[in-house]
Amino acid sequence: MNEHAGLFRALKGGTNNFGIVTRFDLKTFAQGKLWGGFIINPITSAAEQFQLLEQFTTASGNGVDPYAAIINAYIFSAAGPSAIANQFTYTKPEAYPAILKNFTDIQPQIRNTLRTTNLTDLTIELGAGTPNGFRQLFGTATFANNATLFAHLYTLAQRAFAPLQNISAFQASFVLQPISRAITAHSRLSGGNSLGLDASRDLVWLDLTLQYAHAADDAAVLRATRTLLEQGVAYAQSQGLGSRFVYLNYALQSQDPIAGYGAESVRHLREMSRRYDPEGVFQRLVPGGFKLWR
């Protein structure tokens, strides 16, 4: 970090463009027990939940309670929108914190698994939503924290997913994940990174996760996902509610998350690549991932 500060910054977001990682040195802390789990509500509460998500993200960004997190997922099946699955995590062993109360009070509840437990248990539960044996496709975009925008994106998702409902084993998740100012501000405290996230406003990641059975349906699923993202990004930008950032772990292969870091970060990453990999080994000879030059 001190001897090669430019490279250190590039590695935080530079993915597989700079080398092969053989060791991580991490700052750790004792987590202990935490509280969390799922509540599943009927899809009819969608409009209310968009409002509550905006309120939660704003409160989180204002530093009201740094221990709370939520993943707000709208589930589509062959019958169309079917349920809302909220995954809550509170990193203290304290049940029903005030910042989540508006969500946890929503009735009726189809299922409630909230409990005091450990991170491993919550991770296993979350992973059960994407079982092995199916084809999976992810796509993503980043937006400003705005309930009216969430509702519009959800309407676009209904239109985009409707032609897919007869596909074998079709299921899709329209997931809203808050990334508040309280989160992005921490990167500056640890030396910064290459992501170029806007720390001046609260953001929300949209993660589209589509599951289905057969490779013959790849083209249709990809086309619907691209259409939804293109329409959603274009509308958000027209309203001043867009963001260039594309979360790399959720990105389609056709998306360009490196460009989403912003021009200054891209310039820095390319400069570090020329300095530490002048022959371009990790650009030309390492397959996969998202490269600095596309």
C-alpha positions in Angstrom: 0.0 0.0 0.0 2.8 2.4 0.8 5.4 1.3 -1.7 3.1 0.9 -4.7 0.2 3.1 -3.9 -1.0 3.4 -7.5 -1.0 -0.3 -8.0 -2.7 -0.9 -4.6 -5.6 1.4 -5.7 -5.8 -0.3 -9.1 -6.1 -3.7 -7.6 -9.2 -2.6 -5.7 -11.6 -2.8 -8.6 -9.1 -3.8 -11.3 -10.3 -7.4 -11.3 -8.0 -9.9 -13.2 -6.1 -7.2 -15.2 -3.0 -7.0 -13.0 -1.9 -10.3 -11.7 -2.7 -13.6 -10.0 -3.6 -13.1 -6.3 -1.7 -15.6 -4.1 -2.5 -14.1 -0.7 -4.9 -11.7 1.0 -4.0 -9.8 4.2 -7.3 -8.6 5.7 -8.4 -6.5 8.6 -10.8 -8.6 10.6 -13.1 -8.2 13.6 -15.1 -10.5 15.8 -18.6 -10.5 14.4 -20.4 -12.8 16.9 -24.1 -13.4 16.6 -26.4 -11.3 14.3 -30.1 -11.1 13.5 -31.6 -11.6 10.1 -33.5 -13.8 7.7 -36.3 -13.5 5.2 -39.8 -12.1 5.2 -41.9 -12.9 2.1 -44.9 -10.7 1.4 -47.6 -10.8 -1.3 -46.7 -8.8 -4.5 -49.6 -6.5 -3.7 -47.4 -4.5 -1.3 -44.9 -3.5 -4.0 -45.9 0.2 -4.2 -45.6 0.5 -0.4 -42.2 -1.2 -0.4 -40.7 1.1 -3.0 -41.5 4.0 -0.7 -40.1 2.2 2.3 -36.9 1.3 0.5 -36.3 5.0 -0.4 -36.9 5.9 3.2 -34.5 3.2 4.5 -31.8 4.1 2.1 -32.0 7.8 2.9 -31.9 7.0 6.7 -28.9 4.7 6.2 -27.1 7.4 4.2 -27.7 9.8 7.0 -26.0 7.4 9.4 -29.1 6.6 11.4 -28.1 3.0 12.0 -25.0 1.5 10.3 -25.8 -2.1 11.4 -28.8 -2.7 9.1 -29.0 -3.9 5.5 -31.7 -5.1 3.3 -32.0 -6.9 -0.1 -35.4 -6.1 -1.6 -36.4 -8.7 -4.2 -39.5 -8.9 -6.4 -40.0 -12.5 -7.7 -41.4 -13.4 -11.1 -42.6 -16.9 -12.0 -44.4 -18.4 -14.9 -47.6 -16.7 -13.6 -45.9 -13.3 -13.5 -45.0 -11.2 -10.4 -45.6 -13.5 -7.5 -44.0 -12.3 -4.2 -41.6 -10.0 -2.5 -38.7 -11.5 -0.6 -36.8 -9.2 1.7 -33.6 -10.4 3.2 -32.6 -8.5 6.3 -29.3 -8.4 8.1 -28.6 -6.6 11.4 -25.1 -7.1 12.6 -26.1 -7.0 16.3 -28.0 -9.8 18.0 -31.0 -7.5 18.5 -34.4 -8.4 17.0 -36.5 -6.0 15.0 -34.5 -2.8 15.0 -36.3 0.4 14.6 -34.8 1.3 11.2 -36.4 -1.9 9.7 -39.7 -1.7 11.6 -41.7 -0.3 8.6 -40.7 -3.4 6.6 -41.1 -6.0 9.3 -44.5 -4.7 10.2 -46.0 -5.3 6.7 -48.8 -7.8 6.7 -49.7 -10.3 5.6 -46.4 -12.4 5.8 -46.3 -15.6 3.7 -43.1 -16.6 5.5 -40.9 -15.2 8.3 -37.4 -16.7 9.1 -36.0 -13.8 11.2 -33.8 -15.1 14.0 -30.6 -14.5 15.9 -28.0 -16.6 14.2 -24.6 -16.4 12.5 -23.3 -15.3 9.1 -22.8 -18.8 7.8 -26.5 -19.7 8.5 -27.7 -16.6 6.7 -25.4 -17.1 3.8 -26.7 -20.7 3.3 -30.3 -19.5 3.4 -29.6 -16.7 0.8 -27.9 -19.1 -1.5 -30.8 -21.5 -1.5 -32.6 -19.0 -3.8 -30.3 -19.9 -6.7 -30.1 -23.7 -6.7 -27.7 -25.7 -8.8 -28.8 -27.4 -12.0 -30.3 -24.4 -13.9 -29.0 -21.9 -16.3 -28.5 -18.4 -14.7 -28.1 -14.9 -16.1 -27.3 -11.8 -14.2 -27.5 -8.2 -15.4 -27.3 -4.9 -13.5 -27.5 -1.1 -13.4 -27.2 1.6 -10.8 -29.8 4.3 -10.0 -30.5 7.1 -7.7 -32.6 6.4 -4.6 -36.1 7.2 -5.8 -39.3 5.3 -5.2 -41.1 6.6 -8.3 -38.1 5.4 -10.4 -38.3 1.9 -8.7 -41.9 1.7 -9.6 -41.2 2.6 -13.3 -38.4 0.0 -13.5 -40.7 -2.6 -12.0 -43.3 -1.9 -14.8 -40.5 -2.3 -17.4 -39.6 -5.6 -15.8 -43.1 -6.8 -16.1 -43.2 -6.0 -19.8 -39.7 -7.5 -20.4 -40.3 -10.8 -18.6 -43.9 -11.5 -19.9 -42.6 -13.2 -23.1 -40.4 -15.5 -21.0 -43.2 -16.9 -18.8 -43.6 -20.1 -20.9 -39.9 -20.9 -20.7 -39.2 -24.1 -18.8 -38.4 -23.5 -15.1 -38.5 -19.8 -15.6 -38.0 -17.6 -12.6 -36.6 -14.1 -12.3 -35.7 -11.8 -9.4 -35.8 -8.0 -9.7 -33.6 -7.0 -6.8 -33.0 -3.6 -5.3 -30.0 -3.3 -3.1 -29.2 0.0 -1.3 -25.7 1.4 -1.6 -25.9 4.5 0.7 -23.5 7.3 1.3 -22.6 5.6 4.6 -21.2 2.7 2.6 -19.3 4.5 -0.2 -17.7 7.0 2.3 -15.8 4.1 3.9 -13.7 3.6 0.7 -12.0 6.9 1.2 -11.1 6.0 4.8 -9.1 3.0 3.6 -7.1 4.5 0.7 -9.8 4.7 -1.9 -10.4 2.3 -4.8 -11.0 2.3 -8.6 -14.7 2.0 -8.6 -15.5 5.7 -9.0 -18.7 5.5 -6.9 -20.5 8.8 -6.3 -20.3 9.3 -2.5 -22.4 12.4 -2.6 -25.8 10.7 -3.0 -27.5 7.4 -2.1 -27.6 4.8 -4.8 -29.4 1.6 -5.4 -28.2 -1.4 -7.4 -30.7 -3.2 -9.6 -29.7 -6.9 -9.9 -31.6 -9.0 -12.4 -31.2 -12.7 -11.8 -32.9 -15.0 -14.3 -33.1 -18.8 -14.0 -34.3 -21.3 -16.6 -33.7 -24.8 -17.8 -32.5 -25.0 -21.4 -29.7 -23.5 -23.5 -32.2 -23.1 -26.4 -33.7 -20.2 -24.4 -30.5 -18.3 -23.9 -31.1 -15.8 -26.7 -34.6 -14.9 -25.5 -33.5 -14.5 -21.9 -30.5 -12.4 -22.9 -32.6 -10.2 -25.2 -35.2 -9.5 -22.5 -32.6 -8.6 -20.0 -30.7 -6.3 -22.3 -34.0 -4.6 -23.3 -35.0 -4.0 -19.7 -31.6 -2.6 -18.8 -31.4 -0.3 -21.8 -34.9 1.0 -21.3 -34.4 1.5 -17.5 -31.0 3.3 -17.9 -32.3 5.5 -20.6 -35.4 6.5 -18.6 -33.3 7.1 -15.4 -30.9 9.3 -17.3 -33.7 11.3 -18.8 -34.9 12.0 -15.3 -31.5 12.9 -13.8 -31.6 9.7 -11.7 -29.0 7.6 -13.6 -25.5 6.5 -12.7 -22.7 5.3 -14.9 -21.7 2.6 -12.3 -22.2 -1.1 -13.3 -21.4 -3.5 -10.5 -19.0 -6.0 -12.0 -20.1 -9.1 -10.1 -23.6 -8.7 -11.5 -22.7 -7.5 -15.0 -23.7 -9.1 -18.3 -20.8 -10.1 -20.5 -21.8 -7.4 -22.9 -21.7 -4.6 -20.2 -18.6 -2.6 -19.5 -18.2 -2.2 -15.8 -14.7 -0.8 -16.1 -15.9 2.1 -18.2 -18.5 2.7 -15.4 -15.7 3.6 -13.0 -15.4 6.9 -14.9 -12.7 8.4 -17.1 -10.2 9.2 -14.4 -10.3 5.7 -13.0 -10.0 4.1 -16.4 -7.0 6.4 -17.2 -5.3 5.3 -13.9 -6.0 1.6 -14.4 -4.5 1.8 -17.9 -1.5 3.7 -16.7 -0.8 1.0 -14.0 -1.3 -1.7 -16.6 1.3 -0.1 -18.9 3.7 0.3 -16.0 3.4 -3.2 -14.4 2.4 -5.3 -17.4 4.1 -3.6 -20.3 3.7 -6.6 -22.6 -0.1 -6.8 -21.9 0.0 -10.4 -20.6 -3.1 -9.9 -18.5 -4.9 -8.1 -21.4 -4.1 -10.6 -24.2 -3.4 -14.0 -22.6 -5.7 -14.2 -19.6 -9.2 -15.2 -20.8 -12.4 -14.1 -19.1 -13.3 -11.1 -17.0 -13.6 -7.5 -18.1 -10.6 -6.0 -19.7 -9.2 -2.4 -19.6 -9.3 -2.1 -23.4 -12.4 -3.4 -25.2 
